[in-house]
């Protein structure tokens, strides 16, 4: 239990607290680390230290904080987990509390992110001066070490680099900020007013993320919120409904780069290659589960929040509903058109297509007093046919009815004959029913009633139904032909017998190889050229496992085989059959000799029958000498 710990300053890192503790108490660093973290193997980490569980237990009497509270107040874990899902947050907290902390930086995407951590610990010269004047010492601030932060949030000045590495090389390299920043002549980089203002805004937002301050951006579906914000600011393109669904990525990227400037995005590590389909800016809109860096989220949120009004675009026709311009509309609700479709028209100007429940379908390019101004009539609908019939029944001629309706004589004839679609294309109900019957016949002839197969039999019929009766055509789900299965049953007994033969042959070749090689499990598998995939189903290969155990030799067995071989070649090289000669030829040391090996050496030295030694060389087992 600790009897003293420095009182943490505002926004101080745990790394800095430990470094000040070293300065205050002195002594051997290894012993101090063991007092704080319960073990000597703790490495100095600036952003995400480990063993916080042990540290919290040792500091409980002085601080009264849990490991979770220490992680939230004195590390950068809140910064990296602010945008993470619940499961990742839980795993990260468990890792920082554990003794190893293995893979924490990889889990949070820090190691693979394009946004790199600073090379050295950073500080604000004005903050340091104020600290020395007020406290007599200074400390490392969390906000100054955040990736993406270039300026001090309090003094708006550019941060200076110290000589202390952000990733310490030595195990206990906790460096006190008072020692590292004292008497330093610093030349700070200059930044324009525009860049300084943007960098300050980014730094403040990153600090808010670190402190987990609430924002208007929901944590549940940020991708959806970003898309909605982009749509509301007018970055839309292609075909879309009244509520747009397609982003104009190219224009959005250009506006983002113009807003911040590449000269600011590049030092942060968030530069955008406009037009590239793999840049981080596009990925953050597409992948819901993608773990993007916090500063990337911060940049996007600032962009949408502070986009100048001159750069904001609204939906070209409003968000509806719209009033039907049909004079003969029979709908009770005046604003009966709930949705429209918009496409790029001539010279890039948008053209909207709309359809009222009364059957009137048209296109328009502008509105007047909230009512679409008809540009082209696509479908007159039954209300026009009813009006034309009523005019003729009241005694009007065809020409008079056309003049009243504002159409030509041919259009009136089409309306009366049931050809209510504009033009000469007939879409009578009888024709559609006939096409349906013909399509049913095609489906019966097509294999597996496949729609694609039926389409290939009569493409023109498919095109007519797709144009005039798509709801009926696609009402039945697509049927796909079943592909024959490629699965087959494995004869495990036959496979096991063949593998066992390969293992035995490989083990024998290894025993007879010159120079000598150890017959290990991995060596046998490699020499037999067997893939590791062959062992995925060990439960199906019990003989192979047993054969490997019998064929493989231990390190002691291999040394015994080397000693026997050395006893054979020693006379050939003019060496006496002594223990030192055997050790020299085998490269073994006396401390490598186990009691069994020592006994074998004595037997080999005392033996005088070289023919027996040559025979024993092919035995290959330590047990054969006993």
Buried (B, 14 or more C-beta within 10 A) or exposed (E): EBEEBBEBBEBBBBBBBBBBBBBEEEEEBEEBBBBBBBEEEBBBBBBBBBBBBBBBBBBEEBBEBBBBEBBBBBBBBBBBBBBBBEEBBEBBBEBBBBBEBEEBBEBBBBEEBEBEBBEBBBBBBEBBEBBBEEEEBBBBBBBBBBBBBBBBBBBBBBBBBBEBBBBBEEEBBBBBBBEBBEEEEEEEEEBEEEBBEBBBBBBBBBBBBBBEEEBEBEEEEBBEBBBBBBBBBBBBBEEBEBEBEBBBBEBBBBBBBEBBEBEBBEBBBBBBBBEEEEBBBBEBBEEEEEBBBBBBBBBBBBBBEEBEEEEEBEBBBEEBBBBBBBEBBBBEEEEBBBEBBBEEEEEEEBBBBBBBBBBBBBBBBEBEEEBBEBBEBBBBBBBBBEBBBEBBEEEBEBEBBBBEBEBEEEBBEBBBEBBBBBEEEEBEEEEBEEBBEEBEBBBEEBEEBBBEBBBEEBEEBBEBBEEBBEEEBEEEEEBEEEEEEEEEEEEEEEBBEEBBEBBBEBBBBBBEEEEBBBBBBEBBBEBBEBEEEBBEEEEEBEEBEEBBEEBBBEEBBBBBBBBBBBBBEBEEEEBEBEBEBBBEBBEBEEEEBEEBBEBBBEBBBEEEEBEEBEEBBEBBBBEEBE
